[in-house]
Amino acid sequence: MSTLKVAVGPTDHIQGSEQAGCTLIEYGDYECPHCGHAYPIVKRIQKHFGKRLSFVFRNFPLNEMHPNAESAAESAEFAGAHGKFWQMHDLLFENQDRLGSELYLELAQELQLSPAELIAALEKGKYRAKIRADFMGGVRSGVNGTPTFFINGERHDGPFEYEDLVGAIEGPLAGE
């Protein structure tokens, strides 16, 4: 079993309490159909565990298979720089079949972010270093596909259906 090599830190996007009894980390790709399948499962899990679970999403764009994955991740990071990472994250997954410049600009406007600033950030690759850091941390941690989940720093190698993840998360929470 692989362990997480890069601890959760200030550059991560975290939902839930940092003091939660369990942290679920996903290395994901906005264009990956398996990540799209996992998205509502993670939402259900967050609702199920509430304050006992924190969730971290890290970028792992598989550019060769998913040509829009990196630009989607950059759009999410742009929104994150304006305090709206999770809103953009959710909208990207909810519109996964429409990824591309037109969607990113539409979502920026919906989130009251500047489409012109987003275009400039994408053209300059302003957030590529952050995405590359996430990606390389994933590689160092044994990530070789998406989605890959870690539960309290241990890679979850089982299925990522709701019941499987709930069962895997309950173990670390049993001692609470």
Number of C-alpha atoms within 10 A of each C-alpha: 7 14 16 21 14 14 10 17 9 7 9 15 16 20 16 15 15 16 11 16 19 23 24 24 26 24 23 29 28 32 26 22 16 15 22 20 14 20 19 15 18 20 13 14 18 19 11 12 17 13 16 18 23 21 22 17 19 24 28 30 27 20 13 8 10 14 14 21 24 24 22 27 26 23 27 26 25 23 23 16 11 12 11 17 18 17 14 24 20 16 17 24 23 14 14 20 13 14 18 16 16 9 17 23 19 13 20 21 14 13 16 12 17 14 17 12 13 21 16 12 17 19 10 10 13 15 19 17 11 17 19 15 15 22 20 16 20 23 15 15 18 16 22 13 16 20 23 22 24 21 21 19 19 16 20 21 11 11 10 20 12 16 12 12 19 18 10 15 23 13 11 14 14 8 7 8
